[in-house]
């Protein structure tokens, strides 16, 4: 498989820095060559495509090398990668403000050849010109210089914000008796400090503790620490970033960063986002109120009190599931060993999408836990071309993509779950096709003494979700890198991932791979039925929590925000019915505020679309290959080469609506 990935097992800080420096120099030289072309000789290939080709060296360096700032176990290498991630980010900002590039593109855009462009070529030129407008090229040179400095500052702040979260190390120390309610296998996996045990903020420890620990006081202590992740320095960084964003928007003539950020997305206008969130809130409020009453009932049965505090919600929900539906997350995890889940996931995607995943233990990786896989087509019967022309290869032929999995927590690693593009798909200048490479980074339950990694069902859902991004990134067939894979509207990009979550609830799917890690027995029917029956337990509260996140994010970036992020947090907090925990500032650890700024609503927006798209599979069968083929061709392969609303309409063969989303919550459309 052709790629330009580094040998991750043999990297040094000096080599990383040298490679990134060389990438910028290569880009500089290529941009200068494009700028030197006489205006009369300009065409699409020697100007617009040549500039994309020039930038590719930096895109690759940012994807494949700077990525190590999130994952490398080596302190020096990780720090060097972080420094170069920032340098490359600023360099790419600079490309968007380059006067010579702008002149070259404008010279071509004024020709008859530009007016005759179609398809991806016309879309690429339109997007490039839009970028220049949004970078202030209609303003004076001095104003643009100020804008560039502000965008550079955002890169710096974002890098430091993420670093603070990644390196944040906190938790509580408890006695064995304090772990009442948690199984021995969980306790055995905890770090010991003499006779005491340490429970950290890592998801595989935090989530089970909050759901199962009988001590309300210790749940409160752990939640308070989690809600202060990132610390006061991240609060200050966030507030400065919001102020910088607002200033950028003002200079460019927008009334807020929300208006600037939403413009190129499906929503288009802040009013559309506000109306969307208000509509959902009104519909979901009834379910959320019913959920809260059930939480109070469950808490009263467990501890004799209907007073459910913020640190009691997960505990009450878990009690509700265990008593009403006989669902025990940690018992269910015994039927979801990681390797079986991967086999099940790969098998489903083989049958539905016609792709095969082959592990490559010979591929160099950045940590012993990391695994690499190649992607090939099972068959080209649907008309795909050979791998070299951008289609998939025949079974057993050349892989057309690769992905990595880095699934377990470790110190200083990225704290959440996400998919990263290490190399984007694109048609190269020599006519060949550059094959995409992606990576899943997560923090799942680790193997313990005598047992494999056992995933809670929520972790299985996360695995499928992030794999949805990998499919989007690796099955793409776009000509231009600008539109490869997940390079689509931010409020559409989550739809394929959220749609893939549905397979985690299909009995026909789960029965294929859910087996007890010791006995090999299938997931008992009563457990499976209980899981499905309990799916809507707490769904209203969970959705209101997402509405809260989206509303808070949008409030930070809309007119009227006063600058105090914690005060705004307190004001908005009541939206999801959970009281604010005094003295905390969860926004300091809310990494989505960089990257999804004024865009967190996109998770709900795209979930509505993803749930609706799944109705095609629900009607035809979750494993229907014909529906899978249509989905692959009409959505995954197109990446961002078509608007999200167009792809959804063409796949559904109708206008989308929120009926399926509301049914998933236990509501009917109203």
C-alpha positions as CSV (number, residue, x, y, z in Angstrom):
1,X,0.0,0.0,0.0
2,X,1.4,3.4,-1.0
3,X,1.6,6.0,1.8
4,X,3.9,8.5,3.3
5,X,3.4,7.6,6.9
6,X,6.4,7.7,9.2
7,X,7.9,4.6,10.9
8,X,6.1,5.2,14.1
9,X,8.3,2.8,16.0
10,X,11.5,4.6,15.2
11,X,10.6,8.3,15.5
12,X,12.8,10.9,17.3
13,X,11.9,14.5,18.1
14,X,14.6,15.7,15.7
15,X,13.3,13.6,12.8
16,X,9.8,14.8,13.5
17,X,10.9,18.5,13.5
18,X,13.0,18.0,10.4
19,X,10.2,16.4,8.5
20,X,7.7,19.1,9.4
21,X,10.2,21.8,8.6
22,X,10.8,20.2,5.2
23,X,7.1,20.0,4.5
24,X,6.7,23.8,5.0
25,X,9.7,24.5,2.8
26,X,8.4,22.2,0.1
27,X,5.0,24.0,0.2
28,X,6.7,27.4,0.1
29,X,8.6,26.4,-3.1
30,X,5.5,25.0,-4.8
31,X,3.4,28.0,-3.9
32,X,6.1,30.3,-5.3
33,X,6.1,28.3,-8.6
34,X,2.3,28.8,-8.9
35,X,2.6,32.5,-8.2
36,X,5.2,32.9,-11.0
37,X,2.9,31.6,-13.7
38,X,1.9,34.4,-16.1
39,X,-1.8,35.4,-15.8
40,X,-2.5,34.5,-19.5
41,X,-1.2,30.9,-18.9
42,X,-3.4,30.1,-15.9
43,X,-5.7,27.1,-16.0
44,X,-7.3,24.9,-13.3
45,X,-4.5,22.4,-13.2
46,X,-1.6,24.8,-12.9
47,X,-3.3,27.0,-10.4
48,X,-6.1,25.6,-8.2
49,X,-4.9,22.0,-8.3
50,X,-1.3,23.0,-8.1
51,X,-2.1,24.9,-4.9
52,X,-3.9,21.9,-3.4
53,X,-0.8,19.8,-4.4
54,X,1.5,22.3,-2.8
55,X,-0.4,22.3,0.5
56,X,-0.5,18.5,0.7
57,X,3.0,18.2,2.2
58,X,1.8,20.3,5.2
59,X,-1.5,18.5,5.4
60,X,0.3,15.1,5.6
61,X,2.8,16.5,8.2
62,X,-0.1,17.8,10.3
63,X,-2.1,14.5,10.0
64,X,0.6,11.9,10.4
65,X,3.3,13.6,12.5
66,X,1.6,16.2,14.6
67,X,-1.0,13.6,15.5
68,X,1.6,12.2,17.9
69,X,0.9,15.2,20.2
70,X,-2.3,13.3,21.2
71,X,-0.9,9.7,21.4
72,X,2.9,9.4,21.8
73,X,3.9,7.8,25.1
74,X,7.3,9.5,24.8
75,X,7.3,12.8,26.6
76,X,9.9,14.5,24.4
77,X,8.3,13.3,21.2
78,X,4.8,14.3,22.3
79,X,6.0,17.7,23.3
80,X,7.8,18.2,20.0
81,X,4.7,17.0,18.1
82,X,2.6,19.5,20.0
83,X,5.0,22.4,19.2
84,X,4.9,21.4,15.5
85,X,1.1,21.0,15.5
86,X,0.9,24.6,16.6
87,X,3.6,25.7,14.0
88,X,1.8,23.8,11.2
89,X,-1.5,25.2,12.3
90,X,-0.2,28.8,12.1
91,X,1.5,28.0,8.8
92,X,-1.8,26.8,7.3
93,X,-3.5,29.9,8.6
94,X,-0.9,31.9,6.8
95,X,-1.6,30.0,3.5
96,X,-5.2,31.3,3.8
97,X,-3.9,34.9,4.0
98,X,-1.2,34.6,1.3
99,X,-1.5,37.5,-1.2
100,X,0.2,35.7,-4.0
101,X,-2.0,32.7,-3.8
102,X,-5.1,34.9,-3.7
103,X,-3.9,36.8,-6.8
104,X,-3.2,33.6,-8.7
105,X,-6.7,32.1,-7.9
106,X,-8.4,35.4,-8.7
107,X,-6.6,35.6,-12.1
108,X,-7.9,32.1,-13.0
109,X,-11.4,32.7,-11.5
110,X,-11.8,35.5,-14.0
111,X,-11.3,33.3,-17.1
112,X,-13.9,31.6,-19.2
113,X,-12.3,28.3,-18.3
114,X,-13.2,28.9,-14.6
115,X,-16.8,29.6,-15.6
116,X,-17.0,26.3,-17.5
117,X,-15.9,24.1,-14.5
118,X,-18.3,21.5,-13.3
119,X,-18.5,18.9,-10.5
120,X,-15.8,18.8,-7.9
121,X,-13.7,21.2,-9.8
122,X,-16.3,24.0,-9.8
123,X,-17.1,23.2,-6.1
124,X,-13.4,23.4,-5.2
125,X,-12.9,26.8,-6.8
126,X,-16.1,28.1,-5.2
127,X,-15.0,26.9,-1.7
128,X,-11.5,28.4,-2.2
129,X,-12.9,31.8,-3.1
130,X,-15.3,31.6,-0.2
131,X,-12.4,30.9,2.2
132,X,-10.6,34.0,0.9
133,X,-13.8,36.1,1.5
134,X,-14.1,34.7,5.0
135,X,-10.4,35.5,5.6
136,X,-11.1,39.2,4.9
137,X,-9.7,39.6,1.4
138,X,-12.4,42.2,0.8
139,X,-10.8,44.3,3.6
140,X,-7.7,46.4,3.6
141,X,-4.3,44.8,4.0
142,X,-3.8,46.1,7.5
143,X,-7.1,44.6,8.6
144,X,-6.1,41.3,7.2
145,X,-2.8,41.4,9.0
146,X,-4.8,41.9,12.3
147,X,-7.1,39.0,11.4
148,X,-4.2,36.7,10.7
149,X,-2.7,37.5,14.1
150,X,-6.0,36.7,15.8
151,X,-6.3,33.4,14.0
152,X,-2.7,32.5,14.9
153,X,-3.6,33.3,18.6
154,X,-6.5,30.9,18.4
155,X,-4.2,28.1,17.2
156,X,-1.9,28.8,20.2
157,X,-4.8,28.9,22.7
158,X,-6.4,25.7,21.4
159,X,-3.1,23.8,21.6
160,X,-2.6,24.8,25.2
161,X,-6.2,24.1,26.1
162,X,-6.0,20.5,24.7
163,X,-2.6,19.9,26.3
164,X,-3.9,20.9,29.7
165,X,-6.8,18.4,29.5
166,X,-4.5,15.6,28.2
167,X,-2.0,16.1,31.0
168,X,-4.6,16.6,33.7
169,X,-4.2,13.8,36.3
170,X,-6.6,13.8,39.2
171,X,-8.8,11.3,41.1
172,X,-9.6,10.1,44.6
173,X,-8.1,7.6,47.0
174,X,-10.4,5.3,48.8
175,X,-10.5,2.3,51.0
176,X,-11.7,-1.1,49.9
177,X,-14.9,-0.6,51.8
178,X,-15.5,2.6,49.9
179,X,-15.8,0.6,46.7
180,X,-18.9,-1.2,47.8
181,X,-21.2,-1.7,44.8
182,X,-18.3,-2.3,42.4
183,X,-17.3,-5.8,41.3
184,X,-14.0,-7.4,42.2
185,X,-12.8,-7.2,38.6
186,X,-13.2,-3.4,38.6
187,X,-11.3,-3.1,41.9
188,X,-8.5,-5.4,40.7
189,X,-7.9,-3.0,37.8
190,X,-7.3,0.0,40.1
191,X,-3.9,1.5,40.9
192,X,-2.9,0.8,44.5
193,X,-1.4,3.3,47.0
194,X,-0.5,1.0,49.9
195,X,-3.8,-0.3,51.3
196,X,-5.8,2.3,49.4
197,X,-7.1,2.4,45.8
198,X,-7.0,5.3,43.3
199,X,-10.0,6.0,41.1
200,X,-9.1,8.4,38.3
201,X,-11.1,10.6,35.9
202,X,-10.4,8.2,33.0
203,X,-13.7,7.0,31.5
204,X,-13.2,3.3,32.3
205,X,-13.0,4.2,36.0
206,X,-15.1,7.3,36.3
207,X,-18.2,6.0,34.5
208,X,-18.6,2.7,36.5
209,X,-17.8,4.4,39.8
210,X,-20.4,7.1,39.3
211,X,-23.0,4.4,38.3
212,X,-22.3,1.8,41.0
213,X,-20.4,3.2,44.0
214,X,-22.8,3.3,47.0
215,X,-21.1,6.2,48.6
216,X,-22.9,9.4,47.6
217,X,-20.1,11.5,49.2
218,X,-17.4,9.9,47.2
219,X,-19.4,10.2,44.0
220,X,-19.7,13.9,44.8
221,X,-16.0,14.2,45.4
222,X,-15.1,12.5,42.1
223,X,-17.7,14.5,40.1
224,X,-16.4,17.8,41.5
225,X,-12.9,16.9,40.4
226,X,-14.1,15.9,36.9
227,X,-16.1,19.1,36.6
228,X,-12.9,21.1,37.3
229,X,-10.7,19.2,34.8
230,X,-8.4,21.7,33.0
231,X,-8.4,24.1,35.9
232,X,-8.6,27.9,36.1
233,X,-6.0,28.3,33.4
234,X,-8.2,26.6,30.9
235,X,-11.1,28.9,32.0
236,X,-9.0,31.9,31.2
237,X,-7.8,30.4,27.9
238,X,-11.4,29.7,26.9
239,X,-12.5,33.2,27.7
240,X,-9.7,34.7,25.7
241,X,-10.5,32.4,22.8
242,X,-14.2,33.5,22.8
243,X,-13.1,37.1,22.9
244,X,-10.7,36.6,20.0
245,X,-13.4,34.8,18.0
246,X,-15.9,37.7,18.6
247,X,-13.3,40.2,17.4
248,X,-12.6,38.2,14.2
249,X,-16.4,38.1,13.5
250,X,-16.7,41.9,14.1
251,X,-13.8,42.7,11.8
252,X,-15.4,40.5,9.1
253,X,-18.8,42.2,9.5
254,X,-20.7,39.4,11.3
255,X,-22.6,40.2,14.5
256,X,-21.1,37.1,16.3
257,X,-18.8,34.2,16.0
258,X,-21.9,32.0,15.8
259,X,-23.0,33.8,12.6
260,X,-19.5,33.4,11.1
261,X,-19.1,29.8,12.1
262,X,-22.6,28.6,11.0
263,X,-22.5,30.3,7.6
264,X,-20.8,27.3,5.7
265,X,-22.8,24.6,7.6
266,X,-26.1,23.0,6.8
267,X,-27.9,25.3,9.3
268,X,-26.6,28.4,7.5
269,X,-27.9,31.0,10.0
270,X,-27.8,31.2,13.9
271,X,-31.6,31.6,13.8
272,X,-31.9,28.1,12.3
273,X,-29.8,26.6,15.1
274,X,-31.8,28.4,17.8
275,X,-35.1,27.3,16.3
276,X,-33.8,23.7,16.0
277,X,-32.7,23.6,19.7
278,X,-35.9,25.4,20.9
279,X,-38.1,22.9,19.0
280,X,-36.2,19.9,20.4
281,X,-36.3,21.3,23.9
282,X,-40.1,21.7,23.8
283,X,-40.6,18.2,22.5
284,X,-38.1,16.4,24.8
285,X,-39.1,18.3,28.0
286,X,-42.0,15.9,28.7
287,X,-39.7,12.8,28.5
288,X,-37.0,14.5,30.6
289,X,-39.6,15.3,33.3
290,X,-40.8,11.7,33.3
291,X,-37.2,10.5,33.5
292,X,-36.4,12.7,36.5
293,X,-39.5,11.3,38.4
294,X,-38.2,7.8,37.7
295,X,-34.8,8.7,39.0
296,X,-36.3,10.0,42.2
297,X,-38.2,6.7,42.5
298,X,-35.1,4.7,42.0
299,X,-33.1,6.8,44.4
300,X,-35.8,6.5,47.1
301,X,-35.8,2.7,46.7
302,X,-32.0,2.6,46.9
303,X,-31.2,5.1,49.7
304,X,-34.5,6.3,51.0
305,X,-34.4,9.8,49.5
306,X,-36.1,11.4,46.5
307,X,-33.6,14.2,46.6
308,X,-31.4,13.4,43.6
309,X,-28.2,15.4,43.5
310,X,-26.0,15.9,40.4
311,X,-23.7,13.1,41.5
312,X,-26.6,10.7,42.1
313,X,-28.0,10.8,38.5
314,X,-25.9,8.1,37.0
315,X,-26.3,6.0,40.2
316,X,-30.1,6.4,40.0
317,X,-30.3,5.6,36.3
318,X,-28.2,2.4,36.9
319,X,-30.5,1.4,39.7
320,X,-33.5,2.0,37.5
321,X,-32.1,-0.2,34.8
322,X,-31.1,-3.0,37.2
323,X,-34.4,-3.1,39.0
324,X,-36.9,-2.5,36.2
325,X,-35.1,-4.1,33.3
326,X,-32.6,-6.4,35.0
327,X,-29.8,-4.6,33.2
328,X,-26.4,-4.7,34.9
329,X,-23.8,-2.9,32.7
330,X,-20.8,-4.6,34.3
331,X,-22.4,-8.1,34.0
332,X,-23.3,-7.4,30.3
333,X,-19.7,-6.4,29.7
334,X,-18.7,-10.0,30.3
335,X,-20.3,-10.8,26.9
336,X,-18.5,-8.1,25.0
337,X,-14.7,-8.9,25.0
338,X,-13.0,-6.4,22.7
339,X,-11.8,-8.9,20.1
340,X,-15.2,-10.4,19.7
341,X,-16.7,-6.9,19.3
342,X,-14.1,-6.1,16.6
343,X,-14.9,-9.3,14.8
344,X,-18.6,-8.5,15.0
345,X,-18.1,-5.0,13.7
346,X,-15.9,-6.1,10.9
347,X,-18.3,-8.9,9.9
348,X,-21.2,-6.5,9.8
349,X,-19.4,-4.0,7.6
350,X,-18.2,-6.8,5.4
351,X,-21.8,-8.0,4.8
352,X,-23.4,-4.5,4.6
353,X,-20.7,-2.5,2.8
354,X,-18.7,-5.1,1.1
355,X,-15.3,-4.3,2.7
356,X,-12.8,-6.5,4.4
357,X,-10.4,-5.6,7.3
358,X,-7.1,-7.4,7.7
359,X,-4.9,-6.9,10.7
360,X,-1.3,-5.9,9.9
361,X,1.0,-6.7,12.9
362,X,4.0,-5.9,10.8
363,X,3.1,-2.2,10.4
364,X,5.0,0.1,12.8
365,X,2.9,1.7,15.5
366,X,3.5,4.3,18.2
367,X,2.6,2.1,21.2
368,X,2.4,-1.6,21.7
369,X,-1.4,-1.4,22.3
370,X,-2.0,0.1,18.8
371,X,-3.2,-2.2,16.1
372,X,-3.2,-1.6,12.3
373,X,-5.6,-2.8,9.7
374,X,-5.8,-2.7,5.9
375,X,-9.1,-2.2,4.0
376,X,-9.9,-4.0,0.8
377,X,-13.1,-4.7,-1.1
378,X,-14.7,-8.1,-0.8
379,X,-15.8,-7.8,-4.4
380,X,-15.9,-5.3,-7.2
381,X,-19.2,-6.6,-8.5
382,X,-20.9,-3.3,-8.0
383,X,-18.6,-1.7,-10.6
384,X,-15.8,-0.3,-8.4
385,X,-12.5,0.2,-10.3
386,X,-9.1,-1.0,-9.2
387,X,-7.4,0.4,-6.2
388,X,-5.1,2.6,-8.1
389,X,-7.9,4.5,-9.8
390,X,-9.6,5.2,-6.6
391,X,-12.0,2.2,-6.4
392,X,-11.5,-0.8,-4.2
393,X,-9.3,-3.7,-5.2
394,X,-10.6,-7.2,-5.7
395,X,-10.7,-9.6,-2.8
396,X,-7.2,-10.4,-1.8
397,X,-5.9,-7.6,-3.9
398,X,-4.2,-4.3,-3.1
399,X,-5.7,-2.5,0.0
400,X,-7.2,0.9,-0.7
401,X,-7.0,2.3,2.8
402,X,-5.6,1.7,6.3
403,X,-6.6,2.5,9.8
404,X,-5.2,2.3,13.3
405,X,-6.8,1.6,16.7
406,X,-5.4,3.0,19.9
407,X,-8.1,2.0,22.4
408,X,-6.8,2.1,26.0
409,X,-6.0,5.0,28.4
410,X,-2.5,5.9,29.4
411,X,-0.9,9.0,31.0
412,X,-0.9,12.1,28.8
413,X,-2.9,10.5,26.0
414,X,-6.0,12.2,24.4
415,X,-8.7,11.8,27.0
416,X,-11.8,11.3,24.9
417,X,-12.8,9.1,21.9
418,X,-12.2,10.5,18.4
419,X,-11.2,9.6,14.9
420,X,-8.2,11.3,13.2
421,X,-7.3,11.5,9.5
422,X,-3.6,10.7,9.2
423,X,-3.7,10.9,5.4
424,X,-6.6,12.1,3.2
425,X,-7.7,10.5,0.0
426,X,-7.1,12.5,-3.2
427,X,-6.2,12.3,-6.9
428,X,-2.4,12.9,-7.1
429,X,-0.8,15.1,-9.7
430,X,0.7,12.0,-11.4
431,X,-2.9,10.6,-11.9
432,X,-2.6,7.9,-9.2
433,X,-4.9,7.8,-6.1
434,X,-3.6,8.7,-2.7
435,X,-5.0,6.1,-0.3
436,X,-6.5,7.4,3.0
437,X,-5.3,6.5,6.5
438,X,-7.4,7.0,9.7
439,X,-7.0,6.3,13.4
440,X,-9.4,5.7,16.2
441,X,-8.2,7.0,19.6
442,X,-10.3,6.0,22.6
443,X,-10.1,5.2,26.3
444,X,-11.9,1.8,26.7
445,X,-11.7,-0.6,29.6
446,X,-8.3,-2.2,29.7
447,X,-7.6,-5.9,30.0
448,X,-7.2,-7.0,33.6
449,X,-5.4,-9.9,35.2
450,X,-6.7,-13.1,33.7
451,X,-9.3,-11.5,31.5
452,X,-9.5,-9.5,28.2
453,X,-10.8,-6.0,27.7
454,X,-14.5,-6.2,28.5
455,X,-16.5,-3.4,27.0
456,X,-19.6,-1.9,28.6
457,X,-22.3,-1.7,26.1
458,X,-21.9,2.1,26.0
459,X,-18.3,1.5,25.0
460,X,-19.4,-0.8,22.2
461,X,-21.7,2.0,21.0
462,X,-18.7,4.4,21.1
463,X,-16.6,1.9,19.1
464,X,-19.2,1.7,16.4
465,X,-19.6,5.5,16.4
466,X,-15.9,6.2,15.9
467,X,-15.7,3.5,13.3
468,X,-18.4,5.3,11.4
469,X,-15.9,8.2,11.1
470,X,-13.2,5.7,9.9
471,X,-15.6,4.4,7.3
472,X,-16.3,7.9,6.2
473,X,-12.6,8.6,5.9
474,X,-11.4,5.4,4.3
475,X,-14.3,4.6,1.9
476,X,-14.2,8.1,0.4
477,X,-13.7,8.2,-3.4
478,X,-13.4,12.0,-4.0
479,X,-11.0,13.4,-6.5
480,X,-10.0,16.4,-4.4
481,X,-8.5,16.2,-0.9
482,X,-10.6,19.2,0.1
483,X,-13.7,17.0,0.0
484,X,-12.2,13.7,1.3
485,X,-14.1,11.7,3.8
486,X,-15.2,13.7,6.9
487,X,-14.4,17.0,5.2
488,X,-18.1,17.8,5.0
489,X,-20.3,20.2,6.9
490,X,-19.6,20.2,10.6
491,X,-23.3,19.7,11.4
492,X,-23.5,16.7,9.0
493,X,-20.1,15.0,9.8
494,X,-21.5,13.1,12.8
495,X,-24.5,11.6,10.9
496,X,-22.7,8.5,9.5
497,X,-21.2,7.8,12.9
498,X,-24.5,8.2,14.8
499,X,-26.3,6.1,12.3
500,X,-23.8,3.2,12.8
501,X,-24.7,3.2,16.5
502,X,-28.0,1.6,15.6
503,X,-26.3,-1.7,14.7
504,X,-25.3,-2.0,18.4
505,X,-29.0,-2.5,19.3
506,X,-30.0,-5.0,16.7
507,X,-30.5,-8.5,18.0
508,X,-29.5,-10.0,14.7
509,X,-26.2,-8.1,14.9
510,X,-25.5,-8.7,18.6
511,X,-26.3,-12.4,18.4
512,X,-23.4,-12.7,15.9
513,X,-20.7,-11.8,18.3
514,X,-21.8,-11.2,21.9
515,X,-20.3,-14.2,23.8
516,X,-19.2,-14.7,27.4
517,X,-15.5,-14.2,27.6
518,X,-15.0,-17.4,29.6
519,X,-17.7,-19.8,28.6
520,X,-18.4,-18.7,25.0
521,X,-22.1,-18.7,25.8
522,X,-24.2,-16.2,23.8
523,X,-25.7,-13.1,25.4
524,X,-28.8,-14.5,27.3
525,X,-32.1,-13.5,25.7
526,X,-33.4,-11.9,28.9
527,X,-30.3,-9.7,29.1
528,X,-30.6,-8.7,25.5
529,X,-34.3,-7.9,25.8
530,X,-33.6,-6.0,29.0
531,X,-30.9,-3.9,27.3
532,X,-33.3,-3.0,24.4
533,X,-36.2,-2.3,26.7
534,X,-33.9,0.0,28.8
535,X,-32.6,1.9,25.8
536,X,-35.1,4.7,26.4
537,X,-34.5,4.9,30.1
538,X,-33.1,8.3,30.8
539,X,-33.2,9.3,27.1
540,X,-35.0,12.6,27.8
541,X,-32.4,13.6,30.4
542,X,-29.5,12.5,28.2
543,X,-30.9,14.5,25.3
544,X,-31.6,17.6,27.4
545,X,-27.9,17.3,28.5
546,X,-26.9,17.5,24.8
547,X,-29.2,20.4,24.3
548,X,-27.6,22.1,27.3
549,X,-24.1,21.6,25.9
550,X,-25.2,22.9,22.5
551,X,-27.0,25.9,24.0
552,X,-24.1,26.8,26.3
553,X,-21.6,26.6,23.4
554,X,-23.9,28.8,21.3
555,X,-24.4,31.3,24.1
556,X,-20.7,31.7,24.5
557,X,-20.4,32.7,20.8
558,X,-23.6,34.8,20.4
559,X,-24.4,38.5,21.0
560,X,-25.0,39.3,24.6
561,X,-22.3,37.0,26.1
562,X,-20.7,38.9,29.0
563,X,-17.3,37.3,29.1
564,X,-17.7,35.1,32.2
565,X,-18.0,31.5,31.1
566,X,-18.8,30.2,34.5
567,X,-21.7,32.7,35.0
568,X,-23.1,31.7,31.7
569,X,-22.7,28.0,32.7
570,X,-24.8,28.6,35.8
571,X,-27.5,30.5,33.8
572,X,-27.9,27.7,31.2
573,X,-27.4,24.8,33.5
574,X,-31.0,24.4,34.5
575,X,-31.9,23.4,31.0
576,X,-31.3,19.7,31.5
577,X,-32.9,19.6,35.0
578,X,-29.7,18.7,36.8
579,X,-28.6,21.3,39.4
580,X,-25.3,23.1,39.0
581,X,-22.5,21.8,41.2
582,X,-21.3,24.9,43.0
583,X,-17.6,25.7,42.7
584,X,-17.1,23.8,39.4
585,X,-16.3,24.9,35.9
586,X,-16.8,21.9,33.6
587,X,-16.1,24.1,30.5
588,X,-12.4,24.0,31.4
589,X,-12.4,20.4,30.3
590,X,-14.9,20.6,27.5
591,X,-12.5,20.0,24.6
592,X,-15.3,20.4,22.0
593,X,-15.2,24.2,22.6
594,X,-12.1,24.1,20.3
595,X,-13.0,22.6,16.9
596,X,-16.8,22.5,17.6
597,X,-17.0,26.1,18.8
598,X,-20.5,27.4,17.9
599,X,-21.0,23.9,16.4
600,X,-21.8,21.5,19.2
601,X,-25.4,21.7,18.1
602,X,-24.2,19.6,15.2
603,X,-24.3,16.4,17.2
604,X,-28.0,16.7,17.7
605,X,-28.6,18.1,14.1
606,X,-26.7,15.2,12.6
607,X,-28.3,12.6,15.0
608,X,-31.7,13.6,13.7
609,X,-30.3,12.9,10.1
610,X,-28.6,9.7,11.1
611,X,-31.6,8.3,12.8
612,X,-33.7,9.2,9.8
613,X,-31.2,7.6,7.4
614,X,-31.3,4.4,9.4
615,X,-35.0,4.0,8.6
616,X,-33.8,2.7,5.2
617,X,-31.9,-0.1,6.9
618,X,-34.7,-0.7,9.4
619,X,-37.1,-1.2,6.5
620,X,-34.8,-3.4,4.4
621,X,-33.0,-5.2,7.2
622,X,-30.0,-4.1,9.2
623,X,-27.7,-6.4,7.2
624,X,-29.2,-5.7,3.8
625,X,-26.3,-5.4,1.3
626,X,-28.3,-3.5,-1.4
627,X,-29.1,-0.7,1.1
628,X,-25.5,-0.8,2.3
629,X,-24.3,-0.4,-1.3
630,X,-26.5,2.6,-1.8
631,X,-25.4,4.2,1.4
632,X,-21.7,3.6,0.5
633,X,-22.1,5.2,-2.9
634,X,-24.5,8.1,-2.0
635,X,-23.0,9.1,1.3
636,X,-19.6,7.6,2.3
637,X,-17.8,7.7,-1.0
638,X,-18.9,11.3,-1.7
639,X,-17.4,12.8,1.4
640,X,-17.9,16.5,1.1
641,X,-18.2,16.6,-2.7
642,X,-21.9,17.2,-2.3
643,X,-24.0,19.1,0.3
644,X,-25.2,17.1,3.2
645,X,-28.8,17.8,2.7
646,X,-28.6,16.6,-0.9
647,X,-26.9,13.4,0.1
648,X,-29.5,12.7,2.7
649,X,-32.4,13.4,0.4
650,X,-31.0,11.2,-2.3
651,X,-30.4,8.3,0.1
652,X,-33.8,8.6,1.7
653,X,-35.6,9.5,-1.6
654,X,-37.6,12.0,0.4
655,X,-37.2,15.1,2.6
656,X,-35.7,14.2,6.0
657,X,-37.6,14.7,9.3
658,X,-37.2,14.1,13.0
659,X,-39.8,11.4,13.4
660,X,-37.3,8.6,13.8
661,X,-35.2,10.7,16.3
662,X,-38.3,11.3,18.5
663,X,-39.2,7.6,18.4
664,X,-35.8,6.7,19.5
665,X,-36.4,8.7,22.6
666,X,-39.7,7.1,23.3
667,X,-41.7,10.0,21.8
668,X,-43.8,10.3,18.7
669,X,-43.4,13.3,16.4
670,X,-45.6,16.1,17.5
